[in-house]
């Protein structure tokens, strides 16, 4: 059984997810926003978990600020798609505006690839590459639990922004239709910001994903 805990942390309320296999107590951390380090430590200790890795949905600073500290504390690898790795190697050079605190470079422990299967105890997560918000954005799908951790690709009623370096609106829409809307309606989506939603809810009501988007009569964002 999948055990899931979450917190919205940092200056832009970025979601961090602690996911574990109940039977083995093996766990994985998904994204590392600023100030999530202490929350992860408290919950890992309270639940008696053994962390295996930190997985990054993408490498924007608000999802990676505590990655170096977490990796060092637990001696676990940080996994990211290779197209997003450059932001981890020199994070301070990749922010659109200077941040009040410098970001620590993150040692990359491995790369995520489309179609890869990641095991956490009895849980099995499929990696799907969803470029558009960033070049190397990925989502993690656990089919048995019918959940998907979708980073900043899809939100309740919205989609990820594409006006930052590496963003591409047409590519993002194509990624969502190909890799997320291909899932059944009852899959729960855990996004990088805001509340969870479902594939079905977004398929029916998300204004960015209605059929007009597919045929060129696009609903324009203000």
C-alpha positions in Angstrom: 0.0 0.0 0.0 1.2 3.5 -0.8 1.7 5.9 2.1 1.6 9.6 1.1 2.3 12.8 3.0 2.7 16.3 1.6 3.5 19.8 2.5 3.5 23.1 0.7 6.8 24.8 1.5 8.9 27.8 0.5 8.1 31.3 -0.7 5.8 30.1 -3.5 4.1 27.2 -1.7 5.7 24.4 -3.6 4.5 20.9 -2.9 6.9 18.3 -1.5 5.8 14.7 -1.4 7.0 11.8 0.9 5.9 8.5 -0.7 6.5 5.1 1.0 5.6 1.5 0.7 3.7 0.6 3.9 5.1 -3.0 4.1 8.8 -2.3 3.7 8.9 1.3 5.0 11.0 2.2 1.9 10.4 5.8 0.8 11.1 8.3 -1.9 11.1 12.1 -1.7 9.6 14.0 -4.6 10.8 17.5 -5.0 12.7 19.6 -2.5 11.3 23.1 -2.1 12.9 25.6 0.3 12.2 24.7 4.0 11.1 21.2 3.1 14.3 19.7 4.5 13.2 19.9 8.2 9.7 18.6 7.4 11.1 15.6 5.5 13.4 14.8 8.5 10.5 15.0 11.0 8.2 12.8 9.0 10.8 10.2 8.0 11.7 9.8 11.7 8.1 9.7 12.9 7.1 7.1 10.4 10.2 5.0 10.6 11.0 5.2 6.9 14.2 4.5 5.0 14.6 7.1 2.2 16.0 5.7 -1.1 16.2 8.7 -3.4 15.1 12.2 -4.1 13.3 12.5 -7.4 12.8 15.9 -9.1 9.9 16.5 -11.4 12.0 19.4 -12.9 14.8 21.7 -11.9 13.3 25.1 -11.2 14.8 26.5 -8.0 11.5 26.4 -6.1 11.5 22.6 -6.4 15.2 22.0 -5.8 16.4 24.5 -3.1 16.8 21.9 -0.4 18.0 19.1 -2.6 21.7 19.3 -1.7 20.9 19.3 2.1 18.5 16.4 1.8 21.0 14.4 -0.3 23.8 15.0 2.2 21.7 14.2 5.3 20.5 10.8 4.0 23.3 10.0 1.6 20.7 9.4 -1.2 21.0 10.1 -4.9 19.2 13.0 -6.6 17.6 11.9 -9.8 16.6 14.4 -12.6 16.0 14.2 -16.4 19.3 14.9 -18.2 17.8 17.9 -20.1 17.1 19.6 -16.8 20.5 18.8 -15.2 22.2 22.1 -16.1 20.1 24.1 -13.5 21.3 21.9 -10.7 25.0 22.3 -11.6 24.8 26.1 -11.5 21.5 27.0 -10.0 22.2 30.7 -9.2 23.0 31.4 -12.9 19.6 29.9 -14.0 17.1 32.0 -12.0 15.2 34.7 -13.9 15.8 37.1 -11.0 18.5 37.0 -8.3 17.4 35.3 -5.1 18.1 36.7 -1.6 19.9 33.5 -0.7 22.4 31.6 -2.9 21.4 28.2 -4.0 23.7 25.2 -3.4 24.8 23.2 -6.4 23.4 19.7 -6.4 25.4 16.6 -7.2 23.4 14.5 -9.6 23.1 10.9 -8.6 21.4 9.5 -11.7 19.2 10.4 -14.6 15.5 9.8 -15.3 14.4 8.6 -18.7 11.0 8.2 -20.4 9.6 4.7 -19.8 11.9 4.0 -16.9 10.5 2.0 -14.0 11.5 3.0 -10.5 10.9 0.6 -7.6 10.2 1.6 -4.0 9.4 -1.6 -2.0 6.4 -3.1 -3.7 5.6 0.2 -5.5 6.5 0.7 -9.1 6.6 4.2 -10.7 6.7 4.8 -14.4 8.7 7.9 -15.6 7.1 9.9 -18.4 8.9 12.7 -20.1 6.6 15.8 -20.4 8.6 18.7 -21.9 7.0 22.1 -22.1 7.3 23.6 -18.7 11.0 22.8 -18.8 13.0 20.8 -21.3 13.3 17.8 -18.9 10.1 17.9 -16.9 8.8 14.4 -15.9 5.9 12.9 -14.1 5.8 9.7 -12.0 2.9 7.3 -12.4 2.1 4.5 -10.0 -0.5 2.5 -11.8 -1.5 0.2 -9.0 -2.3 3.1 -6.7 -3.7 5.1 -9.6 -1.7 8.2 -8.8 0.6 10.5 -10.8 3.0 13.1 -9.4 2.9 15.7 -12.2 5.1 18.6 -11.0 4.3 21.9 -12.7 3.0 20.2 -15.9 -0.7 20.1 -14.9 -2.7 21.8 -12.2 -6.3 21.9 -11.1 -7.8 24.1 -13.7 -4.5 25.2 -15.2 -1.2 24.1 -16.8 2.4 25.0 -16.1 3.8 28.3 -17.2 5.8 28.4 -20.4 7.2 31.9 -20.4 10.4 30.9 -18.6 13.6 29.7 -20.3 13.1 26.2 -21.6 9.3 26.6 -21.8 7.2 25.8 -24.9 3.4 26.2 -24.9 2.7 23.9 -27.8 5.1 21.3 -26.5 3.5 21.4 -23.1 0.0 20.9 -24.5 1.2 18.0 -26.6 2.9 16.4 -23.5 -0.2 16.7 -21.4 -2.5 15.1 -24.1 0.0 12.3 -24.8 1.3 11.4 -21.3 -1.4 12.5 -18.9 -4.8 12.5 -20.7 -3.9 9.0 -21.9 -4.4 7.9 -18.3 -7.9 6.8 -16.9 -10.1 9.5 -15.4 -9.8 8.3 -11.8 -6.0 8.7 -11.6 -5.3 11.3 -8.9 -2.8 14.1 -9.9 -0.5 15.5 -7.3 0.8 18.7 -8.7 3.8 20.9 -7.8 1.5 23.7 -6.5 -2.0 23.8 -5.2 -4.4 21.0 -4.4 -4.7 17.5 -6.0 -7.1 16.9 -8.9 -8.0 14.0 -11.2 -7.3 13.3 -14.8 -11.1 13.2 -15.5 -11.7 16.5 -13.8 -9.0 18.2 -15.9 -10.1 16.4 -19.1 -13.7 17.8 -18.6 -13.1 21.2 -17.2 -9.5 22.5 -17.6 -9.9 25.4 -20.1 -6.4 24.8 -21.6 -7.3 21.2 -22.5 -10.6 21.5 -24.3 -10.9 20.3 -27.9 -10.4 23.8 -29.3 -6.8 23.6 -28.3 -6.3 20.5 -30.5 -7.6 22.2 -33.7 -6.0 25.6 -33.5 -8.8 27.7 -32.1 -6.9 28.1 -28.8 -8.3 29.7 -25.7 -5.8 32.4 -24.9 -4.5 33.1 -21.5 -4.7 36.6 -20.2 
